[in-house]
Amino acid sequence: MAKLYIVPTPIGNLKDITLRAIEVLIEVDLILAEDTRTSGKLLKHYGIGTHMQSHHMHNEHKTVDGLIERLKGGTSIALISDAGTPAISDPGFLLVRAAVAANIEVDCLPGATALIPALVNSGLPNDKFIFEGFLPVKKGRKTRLELLTEETRTMVFYESPHKLVKTLTHFAEFFGNDRPASVSRELSKLHEETLRGTLAELVLHFEAKPPKGELVVVVAGKS
């Protein structure tokens, strides 16, 4: 029986991949990629010719059973996402859960993820924190924010550029205008930056200067 490898890939700078990750991607029989076009650029950069197959949120429910059978049959598989660690706000959980249930060995390699650099760069307490990923867009959003009003640990969120101001405004409404926070964007890339301030200050900044790129929002917990 083969092994399922979970392989983190760079969140921006292509140099942020481990030697072991490259080795695994070369040696496995199949690479499952969230977007084969995006991942194809990374594999080409490192001269990796392993066969790729699409595996994303729209088809993973249908393909999991077949992939488990292939693993049972001896096919070694590596799962990668567009950037960062698979299953962290990306496809992967369903396949890992099925592999564990089938007693197939799962090996998650350490590597790139956006939340840790953003948390450290924020300057906010990071000895204890919670990762919320993307908040619900509509249904359940208010309920989730109400639960988080009493959270004392630092909170980490992912958000898209066109929703950032709305989300920061919601944070200010539920957590208070003066709650310290930071927004990191384009981590590891040429235009990387982290902006720090109160939620009210960050709302004003991004209303005047709409953001671009991938974003991580870090909010201090309740005092």
N, C-alpha and C positions, 0 to 999 in steps of 0.2 A: 504494500500500500504506500502510495506517495504522500507527500506533505504539501499543505497549503501554506504558502509564504505571504505575509502581509508586508509590502515593501513601501516605505515612505519615499516620496520623490520631492525634489526642491519646490519651495513655494515661490521662487523667483530666480535667484542666482543658480545657474546650472551646476556650479561647483559644490553646492550644498547637498551632495549625494555621497553616501558612504561607499568605501571600496567593497564592503560586503554586499551592499545592495546591487552594485554593478555585477558582482560575481554571481549572485543569485539570478538576476535577470538574464544573464548569459546561459546559465546552466539548466534552468527549468525548461519543461517541454512547451509550456503555454503561458502567455501573459494576458491577464484580464485587465483591460484598460477602460476607464470611464469614458474617455474620448480618444479613439485611436489616432486621430489627426494630431491632437495636442501631444500625446505620449510619443507619437512617431518622431517628433522633433527631438525629444530627449534621447530616445533609443538611437537615432541616427547620429546624434552628437557623440555618443560613446561607442558607436560601431556595434550595436547590439542587434542581431538579426533574428531573434526569437519570434516565433509566430505570435501575433496578437489577435485577441477577440474582444468585441465590445461587451462591456458589463456595466450597466448604469441603472439609475433608479427606475427607469421605464421598462426595463426587461429583466431585472434581477429576480423577480418573483417567478418568472417563467423558466429561467435557466438554472436555478439552484439545483434542482433534482438531477439534471443531466450532468452538471459539474461534479456533484458528489459521486455519481457513478463512475465518472472518468478518474477521479481521485482514487476510488476503490480499485479501479483497474490498473493503477500504477502510474498514471499521468501526474507529473509534478507541475503545480500551478502557482504562479505569483500574481497577486492582485495589487494593482496600483490605481491611484486616482489622478485627477488632473494636477493636483498639487497637495503636498502634505501627506498625512497618514490616513489610509483608507479606514472607513467606519467612523471617523471623527467628522461629523457633519458631511459625510460622503458615503456612497454605497460601500457595503462590506459586512455590516452586522448580520444580515440574513445568511450569507454564505458561511461566515465564521460559526454562527449558531448551528447551522446544519452540519458543518464539519465536526464540531464538538459532539453533537448528538450521535454522529456516525462513528465516533472514536477515531477520527482522522486527526493526525497531529497538525497543530497550527503553530506557526512560528512567526511572530510579529517582530520585525526588525526595528530597532530604535532609529529615529531620524527626524526629519523636518516636520514641524507643525507650527502654525501661525500663533496659536494662543500663548505659548510660553514666552517667546521674545516680546510680545506685546505686554504681557503681564509684568515682566521684569522691567521693560522700558518705562512703564507707567509711573514708577516710583511709589506706587501704592503697596500696602502690605501684601506679601506673597507667601507667607508661611502657611496660611490657610486661604483657600479660594474655591469658588465653584465655577464650573463651565456650563453656560446655558446654551451655547451655540446660537442658532437662529430662533428668535421668538416666533410664536404663531403669528401669522399675518393678520388674521381677523378673529376667528373663533378661538377663544381661550386666551387671548393676549391679555385682556384686562385681568382675568383671574390669575394668570401667572405673575403679572406685575404686583398685584395685591399681595400675593404670597411672599414676594421678594422684598416687600417694604420692611420686613422684620429681619432680613438677612444681615448678619454681622460680618460675614466673610466678604472679601473682595470678589466681585462678580465679573465674569468675562463673557462677552457676546460677540457673535459675528453679525455683520450687517452689510447690505449692498449700498452702493453710493446714492442711488435715487431714493432710498428709504431712510438714510441716516438722520436727516434733520427731524423727520417725524418721530423716529425712535428716540432721539435725544430729548425731544419735547415731551414725549411720554415719560421718560425717565425723570425729567425735572418735575413733572406733575406728581408722580408717585413717590419719588425719593427726596425731592426738594431742590430748589434752584442752586443752593450752595453746596450740594454734594460734589466732592472732588471726583474727577474722571479723566480719562485720556482716550484719544483716538489714534490708533496706529494705522498707517496705510502703506501699501507697496513694500511690505517688509522684505528685506534682502535685495530689493531692486534699486535701480539708479536713483529714483525719486523718493526713496523711503523717508518718512517723517513721522514723528509722534507729537501730537499736540495735547497739552495738559491744561487743566483749568477746572472751573466749576461747570456744572451742566449748563447753566444759563450762559456762561461765556462761550462754551463750545457751540451752542445753538446759534448764537449771534455770528460766530466766526464762519460756520459752514452755511449759514443763510447768505452771507456776503460772498463766500468762496465755495461754490458747490464742489464736493470732493470727487476724485476719480480713483479707480483701482480698488483692490481688495481691502476691506476694513475690519479691524478688531477694536471693539469698544470695551474699556475696562472701567468699572465703577466701584468706588469705595463702598464698603458695607456700612450698615448703620452703626453709629458710635455707641 
